[in-house]
Structures are given as structure tokens and as C-alpha cells.
Amino acid sequence: MKRIKDDTVFSKLNLCGRNIRAARIAAHLTQKQLSEKLETMAIYVCRGSVSRIESGERIVTDIELHAIAEILNVSIESLFPTKD
């Protein structure tokens, strides 16, 4: 399986990291627990990658975003930043 490149150009496209972190904390899950739940859905994101997604250092794919929203029991839209 191809590794998703951690690249400063692409990581700037990560708009959801901060809200993923907030939703994960609200769901009382650790990064490791989220990683393990993703694995049960055949989405392989290690704990370190979860950390990099949340900090905006790694992009999150549409498939990963869908699975994360499902696990955290939130809408995909709620993971995107809102306009102020």
C-alpha cells in the first residue's frame, strides 16, 4: 500500500485536523484507539499518522475522513472549519 506523503505543500491542504482532534477528544478516544477503530474498517492509519493529521502535518484522504466521521459519530461537514 502506498504511503501518503507528509509534505509541506500537501499538508497545507489539511483543513480538518483541528476539528478531528476536538471530535476525538469529545468522543473520549485516544489517538491509538482511533487508529485501532480505523483498522477494523480496513483503513490503516497508525497512531503517529493520526497525530500528524490532527496537527495538520499530513493530509487526510476522503476515505479516511469518511471513516473518522463515522467512528466519531459526527458529520463530515462538522470536521471542516467554519467561516467566521
mmCIF file of the N, C-alpha and C atoms, coordinates in Angstrom:
data_MODEL
# 
_entry.id   MODEL 
# 
loop_
_atom_site.group_PDB 
_atom_site.id 
_atom_site.type_symbol 
_atom_site.label_atom_id 
_atom_site.label_alt_id 
_atom_site.label_comp_id 
_atom_site.label_asym_id 
_atom_site.label_entity_id 
_atom_site.label_seq_id 
_atom_site.pdbx_PDB_ins_code 
_atom_site.Cartn_x 
_atom_site.Cartn_y 
_atom_site.Cartn_z 
_atom_site.occupancy 
_atom_site.B_iso_or_equiv 
_atom_site.pdbx_formal_charge 
_atom_site.auth_seq_id 
_atom_site.auth_comp_id 
_atom_site.auth_asym_id 
_atom_site.auth_atom_id 
_atom_site.pdbx_PDB_model_num 
ATOM 1   N N  . MET A 1 1  ? 0.849   -1.177 0.000  1.00 0.00 ? 1  MET A N  1 
ATOM 2   C CA . MET A 1 1  ? 0.000   0.000  0.000  1.00 0.00 ? 1  MET A CA 1 
ATOM 3   C C  . MET A 1 1  ? 0.892   1.235  0.000  1.00 0.00 ? 1  MET A C  1 
ATOM 4   N N  . LYS A 1 2  ? 0.586   2.161  -0.839 1.00 0.00 ? 2  LYS A N  1 
ATOM 5   C CA . LYS A 1 2  ? 1.389   3.366  -0.951 1.00 0.00 ? 2  LYS A CA 1 
ATOM 6   C C  . LYS A 1 2  ? 1.224   4.245  0.277  1.00 0.00 ? 2  LYS A C  1 
ATOM 7   N N  . ARG A 1 3  ? 2.324   4.781  0.740  1.00 0.00 ? 3  ARG A N  1 
ATOM 8   C CA . ARG A 1 3  ? 2.305   5.665  1.900  1.00 0.00 ? 3  ARG A CA 1 
ATOM 9   C C  . ARG A 1 3  ? 1.888   7.068  1.461  1.00 0.00 ? 3  ARG A C  1 
ATOM 10  N N  . ILE A 1 4  ? 1.070   7.700  2.261  1.00 0.00 ? 4  ILE A N  1 
ATOM 11  C CA . ILE A 1 4  ? 0.661   9.066  1.979  1.00 0.00 ? 4  ILE A CA 1 
ATOM 12  C C  . ILE A 1 4  ? 1.796   9.973  2.412  1.00 0.00 ? 4  ILE A C  1 
ATOM 13  N N  . LYS A 1 5  ? 2.298   10.724 1.477  1.00 0.00 ? 5  LYS A N  1 
ATOM 14  C CA . LYS A 1 5  ? 3.467   11.548 1.712  1.00 0.00 ? 5  LYS A CA 1 
ATOM 15  C C  . LYS A 1 5  ? 3.150   12.702 2.656  1.00 0.00 ? 5  LYS A C  1 
ATOM 16  N N  . ASP A 1 6  ? 4.021   12.857 3.637  1.00 0.00 ? 6  ASP A N  1 
ATOM 17  C CA . ASP A 1 6  ? 3.949   14.008 4.527  1.00 0.00 ? 6  ASP A CA 1 
ATOM 18  C C  . ASP A 1 6  ? 4.786   15.100 3.884  1.00 0.00 ? 6  ASP A C  1 
ATOM 19  N N  . ASP A 1 7  ? 4.157   16.067 3.289  1.00 0.00 ? 7  ASP A N  1 
ATOM 20  C CA . ASP A 1 7  ? 4.840   17.092 2.524  1.00 0.00 ? 7  ASP A CA 1 
ATOM 21  C C  . ASP A 1 7  ? 4.230   18.438 2.865  1.00 0.00 ? 7  ASP A C  1 
ATOM 22  N N  . THR A 1 8  ? 5.050   19.429 3.060  1.00 0.00 ? 8  THR A N  1 
ATOM 23  C CA . THR A 1 8  ? 4.524   20.732 3.450  1.00 0.00 ? 8  THR A CA 1 
ATOM 24  C C  . THR A 1 8  ? 3.570   21.307 2.414  1.00 0.00 ? 8  THR A C  1 
ATOM 25  N N  . VAL A 1 9  ? 3.781   21.021 1.144  1.00 0.00 ? 9  VAL A N  1 
ATOM 26  C CA . VAL A 1 9  ? 2.874   21.530 0.107  1.00 0.00 ? 9  VAL A CA 1 
ATOM 27  C C  . VAL A 1 9  ? 1.496   20.906 0.267  1.00 0.00 ? 9  VAL A C  1 
ATOM 28  N N  . PHE A 1 10 ? 1.459   19.580 0.428  1.00 0.00 ? 10 PHE A N  1 
ATOM 29  C CA . PHE A 1 10 ? 0.183   18.890 0.541  1.00 0.00 ? 10 PHE A CA 1 
ATOM 30  C C  . PHE A 1 10 ? -0.457  19.083 1.908  1.00 0.00 ? 10 PHE A C  1 
ATOM 31  N N  . SER A 1 11 ? 0.351   19.169 2.961  1.00 0.00 ? 11 SER A N  1 
ATOM 32  C CA . SER A 1 11 ? -0.219  19.276 4.305  1.00 0.00 ? 11 SER A CA 1 
ATOM 33  C C  . SER A 1 11 ? -1.000  20.577 4.474  1.00 0.00 ? 11 SER A C  1 
ATOM 34  N N  . LYS A 1 12 ? -0.692  21.586 3.674  1.00 0.00 ? 12 LYS A N  1 
ATOM 35  C CA . LYS A 1 12 ? -1.455  22.827 3.762  1.00 0.00 ? 12 LYS A CA 1 
ATOM 36  C C  . LYS A 1 12 ? -2.891  22.615 3.303  1.00 0.00 ? 12 LYS A C  1 
ATOM 37  N N  . LEU A 1 13 ? -3.147  21.491 2.671  1.00 0.00 ? 13 LEU A N  1 
ATOM 38  C CA . LEU A 1 13 ? -4.498  21.164 2.224  1.00 0.00 ? 13 LEU A CA 1 
ATOM 39  C C  . LEU A 1 13 ? -5.329  20.516 3.330  1.00 0.00 ? 13 LEU A C  1 
ATOM 40  N N  . ASN A 1 14 ? -4.713  20.224 4.464  1.00 0.00 ? 14 ASN A N  1 
ATOM 41  C CA . ASN A 1 14 ? -5.421  19.607 5.578  1.00 0.00 ? 14 ASN A CA 1 
ATOM 42  C C  . ASN A 1 14 ? -6.178  20.687 6.343  1.00 0.00 ? 14 ASN A C  1 
ATOM 43  N N  . LEU A 1 15 ? -7.466  20.744 6.128  1.00 0.00 ? 15 LEU A N  1 
ATOM 44  C CA . LEU A 1 15 ? -8.306  21.736 6.787  1.00 0.00 ? 15 LEU A CA 1 
ATOM 45  C C  . LEU A 1 15 ? -9.005  21.175 8.021  1.00 0.00 ? 15 LEU A C  1 
ATOM 46  N N  . CYS A 1 16 ? -8.984  19.855 8.182  1.00 0.00 ? 16 CYS A N  1 
ATOM 47  C CA . CYS A 1 16 ? -9.832  19.194 9.169  1.00 0.00 ? 16 CYS A CA 1 
ATOM 48  C C  . CYS A 1 16 ? -9.116  18.778 10.444 1.00 0.00 ? 16 CYS A C  1 
ATOM 49  N N  . GLY A 1 17 ? -7.811  18.833 10.458 1.00 0.00 ? 17 GLY A N  1 
ATOM 50  C CA . GLY A 1 17 ? -7.049  18.284 11.579 1.00 0.00 ? 17 GLY A CA 1 
ATOM 51  C C  . GLY A 1 17 ? -7.491  18.754 12.948 1.00 0.00 ? 17 GLY A C  1 
ATOM 52  N N  . ARG A 1 18 ? -7.638  20.043 13.093 1.00 0.00 ? 18 ARG A N  1 
ATOM 53  C CA . ARG A 1 18 ? -8.003  20.605 14.401 1.00 0.00 ? 18 ARG A CA 1 
ATOM 54  C C  . ARG A 1 18 ? -9.375  20.108 14.858 1.00 0.00 ? 18 ARG A C  1 
ATOM 55  N N  . ASN A 1 19 ? -10.328 20.033 13.926 1.00 0.00 ? 19 ASN A N  1 
ATOM 56  C CA . ASN A 1 19 ? -11.676 19.583 14.296 1.00 0.00 ? 19 ASN A CA 1 
ATOM 57  C C  . ASN A 1 19 ? -11.726 18.075 14.512 1.00 0.00 ? 19 ASN A C  1 
ATOM 58  N N  . ILE A 1 20 ? -10.886 17.322 13.818 1.00 0.00 ? 20 ILE A N  1 
ATOM 59  C CA . ILE A 1 20 ? -10.798 15.881 14.074 1.00 0.00 ? 20 ILE A CA 1 
ATOM 60  C C  . ILE A 1 20 ? -10.323 15.659 15.500 1.00 0.00 ? 20 ILE A C  1 
ATOM 61  N N  . ARG A 1 21 ? -9.301  16.409 15.897 1.00 0.00 ? 21 ARG A N  1 
ATOM 62  C CA . ARG A 1 21 ? -8.777  16.277 17.259 1.00 0.00 ? 21 ARG A CA 1 
ATOM 63  C C  . ARG A 1 21 ? -9.862  16.594 18.295 1.00 0.00 ? 21 ARG A C  1 
ATOM 64  N N  . ALA A 1 22 ? -10.578 17.688 18.096 1.00 0.00 ? 22 ALA A N  1 
ATOM 65  C CA . ALA A 1 22 ? -11.632 18.075 19.037 1.00 0.00 ? 22 ALA A CA 1 
ATOM 66  C C  . ALA A 1 22 ? -12.725 17.014 19.114 1.00 0.00 ? 22 ALA A C  1 
ATOM 67  N N  . ALA A 1 23 ? -13.125 16.470 17.964 1.00 0.00 ? 23 ALA A N  1 
ATOM 68  C CA . ALA A 1 23 ? -14.168 15.438 17.942 1.00 0.00 ? 23 ALA A CA 1 
ATOM 69  C C  . ALA A 1 23 ? -13.673 14.150 18.590 1.00 0.00 ? 23 ALA A C  1 
ATOM 70  N N  . ARG A 1 24 ? -12.409 13.816 18.383 1.00 0.00 ? 24 ARG A N  1 
ATOM 71  C CA . ARG A 1 24 ? -11.844 12.607 19.002 1.00 0.00 ? 24 ARG A CA 1 
ATOM 72  C C  . ARG A 1 24 ? -11.831 12.748 20.519 1.00 0.00 ? 24 ARG A C  1 
ATOM 73  N N  . ILE A 1 25 ? -11.417 13.902 21.002 1.00 0.00 ? 25 ILE A N  1 
ATOM 74  C CA . ILE A 1 25 ? -11.387 14.136 22.444 1.00 0.00 ? 25 ILE A CA 1 
ATOM 75  C C  . ILE A 1 25 ? -12.807 14.106 23.014 1.00 0.00 ? 25 ILE A C  1 
ATOM 76  N N  . ALA A 1 26 ? -13.743 14.726 22.302 1.00 0.00 ? 26 ALA A N  1 
ATOM 77  C CA . ALA A 1 26 ? -15.147 14.719 22.752 1.00 0.00 ? 26 ALA A CA 1 
ATOM 78  C C  . ALA A 1 26 ? -15.712 13.304 22.800 1.00 0.00 ? 26 ALA A C  1 
ATOM 79  N N  . ALA A 1 27 ? -15.193 12.429 21.928 1.00 0.00 ? 27 ALA A N  1 
ATOM 80  C CA . ALA A 1 27 ? -15.642 11.027 21.901 1.00 0.00 ? 27 ALA A CA 1 
ATOM 81  C C  . ALA A 1 27 ? -14.885 10.169 22.921 1.00 0.00 ? 27 ALA A C  1 
ATOM 82  N N  . HIS A 1 28 ? -14.003 10.790 23.678 1.00 0.00 ? 28 HIS A N  1 
ATOM 83  C CA . HIS A 1 28 ? -13.215 10.104 24.713 1.00 0.00 ? 28 HIS A CA 1 
ATOM 84  C C  . HIS A 1 28 ? -12.373 8.976  24.134 1.00 0.00 ? 28 HIS A C  1 
ATOM 85  N N  . LEU A 1 29 ? -11.743 9.243  22.994 1.00 0.00 ? 29 LEU A N  1 
ATOM 86  C CA . LEU A 1 29 ? -10.859 8.266  22.364 1.00 0.00 ? 29 LEU A CA 1 
ATOM 87  C C  . LEU A 1 29 ? -9.439  8.812  22.339 1.00 0.00 ? 29 LEU A C  1 
ATOM 88  N N  . THR A 1 30 ? -8.479  7.930  22.521 1.00 0.00 ? 30 THR A N  1 
ATOM 89  C CA . THR A 1 30 ? -7.084  8.299  22.330 1.00 0.00 ? 30 THR A CA 1 
ATOM 90  C C  . THR A 1 30 ? -6.763  8.195  20.840 1.00 0.00 ? 30 THR A C  1 
ATOM 91  N N  . GLN A 1 31 ? -5.626  8.726  20.451 1.00 0.00 ? 31 GLN A N  1 
ATOM 92  C CA . GLN A 1 31 ? -5.203  8.582  19.067 1.00 0.00 ? 31 GLN A CA 1 
ATOM 93  C C  . GLN A 1 31 ? -5.031  7.104  18.721 1.00 0.00 ? 31 GLN A C  1 
ATOM 94  N N  . LYS A 1 32 ? -4.496  6.341  19.644 1.00 0.00 ? 32 LYS A N  1 
ATOM 95  C CA . LYS A 1 32 ? -4.303  4.900  19.415 1.00 0.00 ? 32 LYS A CA 1 
ATOM 96  C C  . LYS A 1 32 ? -5.646  4.199  19.235 1.00 0.00 ? 32 LYS A C  1 
ATOM 97  N N  . GLN A 1 33 ? -6.627  4.534  20.053 1.00 0.00 ? 33 GLN A N  1 
ATOM 98  C CA . GLN A 1 33 ? -7.942  3.915  19.926 1.00 0.00 ? 33 GLN A CA 1 
ATOM 99  C C  . GLN A 1 33 ? -8.589  4.265  18.589 1.00 0.00 ? 33 GLN A C  1 
ATOM 100 N N  . LEU A 1 34 ? -8.447  5.510  18.156 1.00 0.00 ? 34 LEU A N  1 
ATOM 101 C CA . LEU A 1 34 ? -8.988  5.899  16.854 1.00 0.00 ? 34 LEU A CA 1 
ATOM 102 C C  . LEU A 1 34 ? -8.296  5.106  15.756 1.00 0.00 ? 34 LEU A C  1 
ATOM 103 N N  . SER A 1 35 ? -6.991  4.981  15.847 1.00 0.00 ? 35 SER A N  1 
ATOM 104 C CA . SER A 1 35 ? -6.230  4.205  14.869 1.00 0.00 ? 35 SER A CA 1 
ATOM 105 C C  . SER A 1 35 ? -6.719  2.761  14.817 1.00 0.00 ? 35 SER A C  1 
ATOM 106 N N  . GLU A 1 36 ? -6.939  2.166  15.968 1.00 0.00 ? 36 GLU A N  1 
ATOM 107 C CA . GLU A 1 36 ? -7.404  0.777  16.033 1.00 0.00 ? 36 GLU A CA 1 
ATOM 108 C C  . GLU A 1 36 ? -8.805  0.623  15.444 1.00 0.00 ? 36 GLU A C  1 
ATOM 109 N N  . LYS A 1 37 ? -9.683  1.587  15.709 1.00 0.00 ? 37 LYS A N  1 
ATOM 110 C CA . LYS A 1 37 ? -11.035 1.529  15.150 1.00 0.00 ? 37 LYS A CA 1 
ATOM 111 C C  . LYS A 1 37 ? -11.005 1.699  13.624 1.00 0.00 ? 37 LYS A C  1 
ATOM 112 N N  . LEU A 1 38 ? -10.124 2.553  13.142 1.00 0.00 ? 38 LEU A N  1 
ATOM 113 C CA . LEU A 1 38 ? -9.974  2.705  11.696 1.00 0.00 ? 38 LEU A CA 1 
ATOM 114 C C  . LEU A 1 38 ? -9.518  1.398  11.067 1.00 0.00 ? 38 LEU A C  1 
ATOM 115 N N  . GLU A 1 39 ? -8.617  0.703  11.752 1.00 0.00 ? 39 GLU A N  1 
ATOM 116 C CA . GLU A 1 39 ? -8.109  -0.570 11.229 1.00 0.00 ? 39 GLU A CA 1 
ATOM 117 C C  . GLU A 1 39 ? -9.225  -1.596 11.072 1.00 0.00 ? 39 GLU A C  1 
ATOM 118 N N  . THR A 1 40 ? -10.207 -1.590 11.955 1.00 0.00 ? 40 THR A N  1 
ATOM 119 C CA . THR A 1 40 ? -11.322 -2.539 11.841 1.00 0.00 ? 40 THR A CA 1 
ATOM 120 C C  . THR A 1 40 ? -12.174 -2.254 10.605 1.00 0.00 ? 40 THR A C  1 
ATOM 121 N N  . MET A 1 41 ? -11.996 -1.053 10.035 1.00 0.00 ? 41 MET A N  1 
ATOM 122 C CA . MET A 1 41 ? -12.719 -0.675 8.819  1.00 0.00 ? 41 MET A CA 1 
ATOM 123 C C  . MET A 1 41 ? -11.802 -0.768 7.593  1.00 0.00 ? 41 MET A C  1 
ATOM 124 N N  . ALA A 1 42 ? -10.664 -1.439 7.768  1.00 0.00 ? 42 ALA A N  1 
ATOM 125 C CA . ALA A 1 42 ? -9.659  -1.604 6.705  1.00 0.00 ? 42 ALA A CA 1 
ATOM 126 C C  . ALA A 1 42 ? -9.061  -0.270 6.261  1.00 0.00 ? 42 ALA A C  1 
ATOM 127 N N  . ILE A 1 43 ? -8.990  0.682  7.183  1.00 0.00 ? 43 ILE A N  1 
ATOM 128 C CA . ILE A 1 43 ? -8.323  1.966  6.962  1.00 0.00 ? 43 ILE A CA 1 
ATOM 129 C C  . ILE A 1 43 ? -7.105  1.944  7.877  1.00 0.00 ? 43 ILE A C  1 
ATOM 130 N N  . TYR A 1 44 ? -5.928  1.861  7.283  1.00 0.00 ? 44 TYR A N  1 
ATOM 131 C CA . TYR A 1 44 ? -4.716  1.677  8.072  1.00 0.00 ? 44 TYR A CA 1 
ATOM 132 C C  . TYR A 1 44 ? -4.003  3.007  8.270  1.00 0.00 ? 44 TYR A C  1 
ATOM 133 N N  . VAL A 1 45 ? -4.255  3.604  9.425  1.00 0.00 ? 45 VAL A N  1 
ATOM 134 C CA . VAL A 1 45 ? -3.656  4.867  9.830  1.00 0.00 ? 45 VAL A CA 1 
ATOM 135 C C  . VAL A 1 45 ? -3.069  4.638  11.219 1.00 0.00 ? 45 VAL A C  1 
ATOM 136 N N  . CYS A 1 46 ? -1.755  4.656  11.327 1.00 0.00 ? 46 CYS A N  1 
ATOM 137 C CA . CYS A 1 46 ? -1.123  4.404  12.624 1.00 0.00 ? 46 CYS A CA 1 
ATOM 138 C C  . CYS A 1 46 ? -1.357  5.584  13.562 1.00 0.00 ? 46 CYS A C  1 
ATOM 139 N N  . ARG A 1 47 ? -1.058  5.383  14.835 1.00 0.00 ? 47 ARG A N  1 
ATOM 140 C CA . ARG A 1 47 ? -1.254  6.427  15.834 1.00 0.00 ? 47 ARG A CA 1 
ATOM 141 C C  . ARG A 1 47 ? -0.453  7.677  15.481 1.00 0.00 ? 47 ARG A C  1 
ATOM 142 N N  . GLY A 1 48 ? 0.757   7.482  14.993 1.00 0.00 ? 48 GLY A N  1 
ATOM 143 C CA . GLY A 1 48 ? 1.583   8.619  14.592 1.00 0.00 ? 48 GLY A CA 1 
ATOM 144 C C  . GLY A 1 48 ? 0.966   9.410  13.458 1.00 0.00 ? 48 GLY A C  1 
ATOM 145 N N  . SER A 1 49 ? 0.340   8.716  12.523 1.00 0.00 ? 49 SER A N  1 
ATOM 146 C CA . SER A 1 49 ? -0.339  9.400  11.418 1.00 0.00 ? 49 SER A CA 1 
ATOM 147 C C  . SER A 1 49 ? -1.556  10.162 11.901 1.00 0.00 ? 49 SER A C  1 
ATOM 148 N N  . VAL A 1 50 ? -2.266  9.604  12.885 1.00 0.00 ? 50 VAL A N  1 
ATOM 149 C CA . VAL A 1 50 ? -3.399  10.326 13.473 1.00 0.00 ? 50 VAL A CA 1 
ATOM 150 C C  . VAL A 1 50 ? -2.888  11.637 14.066 1.00 0.00 ? 50 VAL A C  1 
ATOM 151 N N  . SER A 1 51 ? -1.775  11.568 14.768 1.00 0.00 ? 51 SER A N  1 
ATOM 152 C CA . SER A 1 51 ? -1.177  12.764 15.354 1.00 0.00 ? 51 SER A CA 1 
ATOM 153 C C  . SER A 1 51 ? -0.825  13.789 14.280 1.00 0.00 ? 51 SER A C  1 
ATOM 154 N N  . ARG A 1 52 ? -0.228  13.336 13.189 1.00 0.00 ? 52 ARG A N  1 
ATOM 155 C CA . ARG A 1 52 ? 0.157   14.249 12.109 1.00 0.00 ? 52 ARG A CA 1 
ATOM 156 C C  . ARG A 1 52 ? -1.066  14.817 11.387 1.00 0.00 ? 52 ARG A C  1 
ATOM 157 N N  . ILE A 1 53 ? -2.125  14.029 11.271 1.00 0.00 ? 53 ILE A N  1 
ATOM 158 C CA . ILE A 1 53 ? -3.371  14.543 10.686 1.00 0.00 ? 53 ILE A CA 1 
ATOM 159 C C  . ILE A 1 53 ? -3.916  15.659 11.575 1.00 0.00 ? 53 ILE A C  1 
ATOM 160 N N  . GLU A 1 54 ? -3.979  15.396 12.864 1.00 0.00 ? 54 GLU A N  1 
ATOM 161 C CA . GLU A 1 54 ? -4.541  16.369 13.796 1.00 0.00 ? 54 GLU A CA 1 
ATOM 162 C C  . GLU A 1 54 ? -3.724  17.659 13.858 1.00 0.00 ? 54 GLU A C  1 
ATOM 163 N N  . SER A 1 55 ? -2.418  17.553 13.680 1.00 0.00 ? 55 SER A N  1 
ATOM 164 C CA . SER A 1 55 ? -1.567  18.748 13.735 1.00 0.00 ? 55 SER A CA 1 
ATOM 165 C C  . SER A 1 55 ? -1.468  19.444 12.376 1.00 0.00 ? 55 SER A C  1 
ATOM 166 N N  . GLY A 1 56 ? -2.073  18.859 11.353 1.00 0.00 ? 56 GLY A N  1 
ATOM 167 C CA . GLY A 1 56 ? -2.060  19.455 10.025 1.00 0.00 ? 56 GLY A CA 1 
ATOM 168 C C  . GLY A 1 56 ? -0.816  19.140 9.218  1.00 0.00 ? 56 GLY A C  1 
ATOM 169 N N  . GLU A 1 57 ? 0.009   18.227 9.704  1.00 0.00 ? 57 GLU A N  1 
ATOM 170 C CA . GLU A 1 57 ? 1.249   17.869 9.014  1.00 0.00 ? 57 GLU A CA 1 
ATOM 171 C C  . GLU A 1 57 ? 1.042   16.813 7.935  1.00 0.00 ? 57 GLU A C  1 
ATOM 172 N N  . ARG A 1 58 ? -0.121  16.174 7.923  1.00 0.00 ? 58 ARG A N  1 
ATOM 173 C CA . ARG A 1 58 ? -0.408  15.105 6.957  1.00 0.00 ? 58 ARG A CA 1 
ATOM 174 C C  . ARG A 1 58 ? -1.801  15.317 6.398  1.00 0.00 ? 58 ARG A C  1 
ATOM 175 N N  . ILE A 1 59 ? -1.940  15.077 5.108  1.00 0.00 ? 59 ILE A N  1 
ATOM 176 C CA . ILE A 1 59 ? -3.271  15.198 4.517  1.00 0.00 ? 59 ILE A CA 1 
ATOM 177 C C  . ILE A 1 59 ? -4.140  14.036 5.013  1.00 0.00 ? 59 ILE A C  1 
ATOM 178 N N  . VAL A 1 60 ? -5.425  14.221 4.907  1.00 0.00 ? 60 VAL A N  1 
ATOM 179 C CA . VAL A 1 60 ? -6.370  13.156 5.238  1.00 0.00 ? 60 VAL A CA 1 
ATOM 180 C C  . VAL A 1 60 ? -7.173  12.895 3.968  1.00 0.00 ? 60 VAL A C  1 
ATOM 181 N N  . THR A 1 61 ? -7.248  11.630 3.566  1.00 0.00 ? 61 THR A N  1 
ATOM 182 C CA . THR A 1 61 ? -7.970  11.296 2.340  1.00 0.00 ? 61 THR A CA 1 
ATOM 183 C C  . THR A 1 61 ? -9.470  11.313 2.583  1.00 0.00 ? 61 THR A C  1 
ATOM 184 N N  . ASP A 1 62 ? -10.220 11.344 1.504  1.00 0.00 ? 62 ASP A N  1 
ATOM 185 C CA . ASP A 1 62 ? -11.677 11.341 1.629  1.00 0.00 ? 62 ASP A CA 1 
ATOM 186 C C  . ASP A 1 62 ? -12.169 10.067 2.306  1.00 0.00 ? 62 ASP A C  1 
ATOM 187 N N  . ILE A 1 63 ? -11.556 8.938  1.996  1.00 0.00 ? 63 ILE A N  1 
ATOM 188 C CA . ILE A 1 63 ? -11.968 7.668  2.609  1.00 0.00 ? 63 ILE A CA 1 
ATOM 189 C C  . ILE A 1 63 ? -11.670 7.687  4.106  1.00 0.00 ? 63 ILE A C  1 
ATOM 190 N N  . GLU A 1 64 ? -10.501 8.198  4.470  1.00 0.00 ? 64 GLU A N  1 
ATOM 191 C CA . GLU A 1 64 ? -10.154 8.306  5.887  1.00 0.00 ? 64 GLU A CA 1 
ATOM 192 C C  . GLU A 1 64 ? -11.109 9.255  6.597  1.00 0.00 ? 64 GLU A C  1 
ATOM 193 N N  . LEU A 1 65 ? -11.408 10.385 5.974  1.00 0.00 ? 65 LEU A N  1 
ATOM 194 C CA . LEU A 1 65 ? -12.301 11.363 6.585  1.00 0.00 ? 65 LEU A CA 1 
ATOM 195 C C  . LEU A 1 65 ? -13.691 10.780 6.817  1.00 0.00 ? 65 LEU A C  1 
ATOM 196 N N  . HIS A 1 66 ? -14.184 10.028 5.848  1.00 0.00 ? 66 HIS A N  1 
ATOM 197 C CA . HIS A 1 66 ? -15.492 9.394  5.996  1.00 0.00 ? 66 HIS A CA 1 
ATOM 198 C C  . HIS A 1 66 ? -15.485 8.417  7.178  1.00 0.00 ? 66 HIS A C  1 
ATOM 199 N N  . ALA A 1 67 ? -14.449 7.600  7.268  1.00 0.00 ? 67 ALA A N  1 
ATOM 200 C CA . ALA A 1 67 ? -14.354 6.616  8.351  1.00 0.00 ? 67 ALA A CA 1 
ATOM 201 C C  . ALA A 1 67 ? -14.198 7.308  9.702  1.00 0.00 ? 67 ALA A C  1 
ATOM 202 N N  . ILE A 1 68 ? -13.381 8.347  9.761  1.00 0.00 ? 68 ILE A N  1 
ATOM 203 C CA . ILE A 1 68 ? -13.184 9.078  11.018 1.00 0.00 ? 68 ILE A CA 1 
ATOM 204 C C  . ILE A 1 68 ? -14.508 9.672  11.484 1.00 0.00 ? 68 ILE A C  1 
ATOM 205 N N  . ALA A 1 69 ? -15.252 10.286 10.583 1.00 0.00 ? 69 ALA A N  1 
ATOM 206 C CA . ALA A 1 69 ? -16.552 10.864 10.946 1.00 0.00 ? 69 ALA A CA 1 
ATOM 207 C C  . ALA A 1 69 ? -17.494 9.795  11.469 1.00 0.00 ? 69 ALA A C  1 
ATOM 208 N N  . GLU A 1 70 ? -17.490 8.641  10.814 1.00 0.00 ? 70 GLU A N  1 
ATOM 209 C CA . GLU A 1 70 ? -18.358 7.545  11.256 1.00 0.00 ? 70 GLU A CA 1 
ATOM 210 C C  . GLU A 1 70 ? -17.969 7.066  12.655 1.00 0.00 ? 70 GLU A C  1 
ATOM 211 N N  . ILE A 1 71 ? -16.695 6.867  12.876 1.00 0.00 ? 71 ILE A N  1 
ATOM 212 C CA . ILE A 1 71 ? -16.226 6.397  14.187 1.00 0.00 ? 71 ILE A CA 1 
ATOM 213 C C  . ILE A 1 71 ? -16.546 7.413  15.273 1.00 0.00 ? 71 ILE A C  1 
ATOM 214 N N  . LEU A 1 72 ? -16.338 8.690  14.976 1.00 0.00 ? 72 LEU A N  1 
ATOM 215 C CA . LEU A 1 72 ? -16.557 9.736  15.975 1.00 0.00 ? 72 LEU A CA 1 
ATOM 216 C C  . LEU A 1 72 ? -18.014 10.162 16.073 1.00 0.00 ? 72 LEU A C  1 
ATOM 217 N N  . ASN A 1 73 ? -18.855 9.568  15.218 1.00 0.00 ? 73 ASN A N  1 
ATOM 218 C CA . ASN A 1 73 ? -20.290 9.834  15.228 1.00 0.00 ? 73 ASN A CA 1 
ATOM 219 C C  . ASN A 1 73 ? -20.594 11.324 15.007 1.00 0.00 ? 73 ASN A C  1 
ATOM 220 N N  . VAL A 1 74 ? -19.903 11.881 14.015 1.00 0.00 ? 74 VAL A N  1 
ATOM 221 C CA . VAL A 1 74 ? -20.131 13.276 13.629 1.00 0.00 ? 74 VAL A CA 1 
ATOM 222 C C  . VAL A 1 74 ? -20.298 13.333 12.113 1.00 0.00 ? 74 VAL A C  1 
ATOM 223 N N  . SER A 1 75 ? -20.804 14.429 11.626 1.00 0.00 ? 75 SER A N  1 
ATOM 224 C CA . SER A 1 75 ? -20.919 14.595 10.176 1.00 0.00 ? 75 SER A CA 1 
ATOM 225 C C  . SER A 1 75 ? -19.558 14.975 9.605  1.00 0.00 ? 75 SER A C  1 
ATOM 226 N N  . ILE A 1 76 ? -19.356 14.628 8.349  1.00 0.00 ? 76 ILE A N  1 
ATOM 227 C CA . ILE A 1 76 ? -18.118 15.029 7.681  1.00 0.00 ? 76 ILE A CA 1 
ATOM 228 C C  . ILE A 1 76 ? -18.029 16.553 7.661  1.00 0.00 ? 76 ILE A C  1 
ATOM 229 N N  . GLU A 1 77 ? -19.135 17.209 7.425  1.00 0.00 ? 77 GLU A N  1 
ATOM 230 C CA . GLU A 1 77 ? -19.145 18.671 7.351  1.00 0.00 ? 77 GLU A CA 1 
ATOM 231 C C  . GLU A 1 77 ? -18.653 19.306 8.642  1.00 0.00 ? 77 GLU A C  1 
ATOM 232 N N  . SER A 1 78 ? -18.958 18.676 9.782  1.00 0.00 ? 78 SER A N  1 
ATOM 233 C CA . SER A 1 78 ? -18.545 19.252 11.072 1.00 0.00 ? 78 SER A CA 1 
ATOM 234 C C  . SER A 1 78 ? -17.034 19.190 11.272 1.00 0.00 ? 78 SER A C  1 
ATOM 235 N N  . LEU A 1 79 ? -16.350 18.390 10.475 1.00 0.00 ? 79 LEU A N  1 
ATOM 236 C CA . LEU A 1 79 ? -14.904 18.282 10.596 1.00 0.00 ? 79 LEU A CA 1 
ATOM 237 C C  . LEU A 1 79 ? -14.172 19.388 9.832  1.00 0.00 ? 79 LEU A C  1 
ATOM 238 N N  . PHE A 1 80 ? -14.893 20.084 8.964  1.00 0.00 ? 80 PHE A N  1 
ATOM 239 C CA . PHE A 1 80 ? -14.297 21.202 8.242  1.00 0.00 ? 80 PHE A CA 1 
ATOM 240 C C  . PHE A 1 80 ? -14.445 22.481 9.054  1.00 0.00 ? 80 PHE A C  1 
ATOM 241 N N  . PRO A 1 81 ? -13.484 23.385 8.936  1.00 0.00 ? 81 PRO A N  1 
ATOM 242 C CA . PRO A 1 81 ? -13.595 24.648 9.679  1.00 0.00 ? 81 PRO A CA 1 
ATOM 243 C C  . PRO A 1 81 ? -14.773 25.478 9.174  1.00 0.00 ? 81 PRO A C  1 
ATOM 244 N N  . THR A 1 82 ? -15.364 26.214 10.073 1.00 0.00 ? 82 THR A N  1 
ATOM 245 C CA . THR A 1 82 ? -16.476 27.073 9.690  1.00 0.00 ? 82 THR A CA 1 
ATOM 246 C C  . THR A 1 82 ? -15.941 28.464 9.371  1.00 0.00 ? 82 THR A C  1 
ATOM 247 N N  . LYS A 1 83 ? -16.656 29.158 8.528  1.00 0.00 ? 83 LYS A N  1 
ATOM 248 C CA . LYS A 1 83 ? -16.286 30.540 8.221  1.00 0.00 ? 83 LYS A CA 1 
ATOM 249 C C  . LYS A 1 83 ? -16.712 31.416 9.388  1.00 0.00 ? 83 LYS A C  1 
ATOM 250 N N  . ASP A 1 84 ? -15.845 32.316 9.742  1.00 0.00 ? 84 ASP A N  1 
ATOM 251 C CA . ASP A 1 84 ? -16.174 33.238 10.853 1.00 0.00 ? 84 ASP A CA 1 
ATOM 252 C C  . ASP A 1 84 ? -16.764 34.510 10.345 1.00 0.00 ? 84 ASP A C  1 
# 
